[in-house]
Amino acid sequence: MNKWRVVQKPPQTQALSSTTFRPPPLDGTLSLPEQYEWHQKNTPNHPLFIYARSDQSIRTIMWPEAVRAIHSGARYVRKTMGWTPGMSNAPVVAILAASGRIPALHLQLHAYFECP
């Protein structure tokens, strides 16, 4: 039995017919962090975020760049908090971030990754 909750198959959407996006397996075999790792490897040319900068230029963040940033954040927080794998009393970290999707997502997701 899988320890992860099975997610129903997503409905057909524009993203599913994209040439740069492939949906990960949603049968419970991948945890949420593993799904991000999966996207890094299997949809490297698909944008995760696209936004306008203050100078009106467009910034695109692809999956590999986002996952590298998540790993970097995880290493920083874990080093700062003295976290080590297998700790019985892992530190609790509160997240205070701007409501924008990129900072909030980055800070929330890095806690899932066990980074060297």
N, C-alpha and C positions, 0 to 999 in steps of 0.2 A: 504494500500500500504506500502511495506517495505521501510524503509528509507535507506537501504543499497543496493548497486548495486548487482544484482544477478550474480553469477559466473557460467559459463557453467560447466556442469558435466565434471570432469577430465577424460582424456582418460584412458583406461586400461593400467596399468603399473605394474612393479614388486611389488611396494609398496602396491598396492591394493590387491594383493594376499598374502601379508605378514600375519603371525600369530600374529604379535605384533602391526600392524597398522590398524586403521580404519579411513576412510576419514570423516571429519566433514560434517554436512549438509551445502551445498553450495547454498541454496535457498534464501539467503538474510536474514535469521532469526538470524544469528550470525554476530556481528561485528568482525573485525580482532582480537582485544583483547579477545573477547569471544571465538574465535576459538582456541586460545592458551590455555585458561582455559579448553576448551572442551578436547583438547589433553592431558592436565595434568591428567584429570579424566578418559579418555577413551582409551588412548594409553600410559599408564605409563611405559611400558617396551619397548617402541620403541625409538631408539636413534635419537636425533636431530642432534648431532655432534659426529663425530669420527675423531680423529686426532692423529698423532704421536708427542710425546713430544721430547724434545731435547735429552733425554737419550734413545730414540727409543722405549720406552714403549708406549702402545696405551691407549689413554684416551677416554672414552665414556661418553657423557652427555645425559641423558634421559630427556624426556619432563618435569617431575615433578621438577627436579633439575634446569632446565633452567627457568621455570616459577617462581620458588622461587627466583632465582637470579634477574629476571626482576622486581618482586615486591620489592625486597630489594633495587635495584637501584632507583626505582620510589620513595620509601619512603625517601631515602637519598636526591635526587634532590629536591623533593617537600619541605622537611623540610629546606634544605639549601636556597631555593628560597622563602620561606614563602608562598607557595601555599596552598590555602584552597578550598574545593569544593564550587562551585557557584561564585567564584571570577569573577567580571566583567572585570577586567584588569589583566588577568593572565600573569605572567612573561614569557618572551621569552628566551629560552635556546638554545644556539648554541652547536652543537656536533662536537668535534674534537676527532677522534678516529683512531686507527690504521686501515688499510684497511682490516685486517683480518675479517672474517665473524662473529666470536663470539663477539668480543668487539663492533663492529658496530651494530650488531643485538640487543645485550643487551641494548645499549644506545638508539637506536631508538625505541624499543618496550616499554621500561619502561614508556615512556611518555603517552602511551595509557591507562595505568592501574590506576584506582583510588584506591589507597592503604590506609588502615587505619593507 
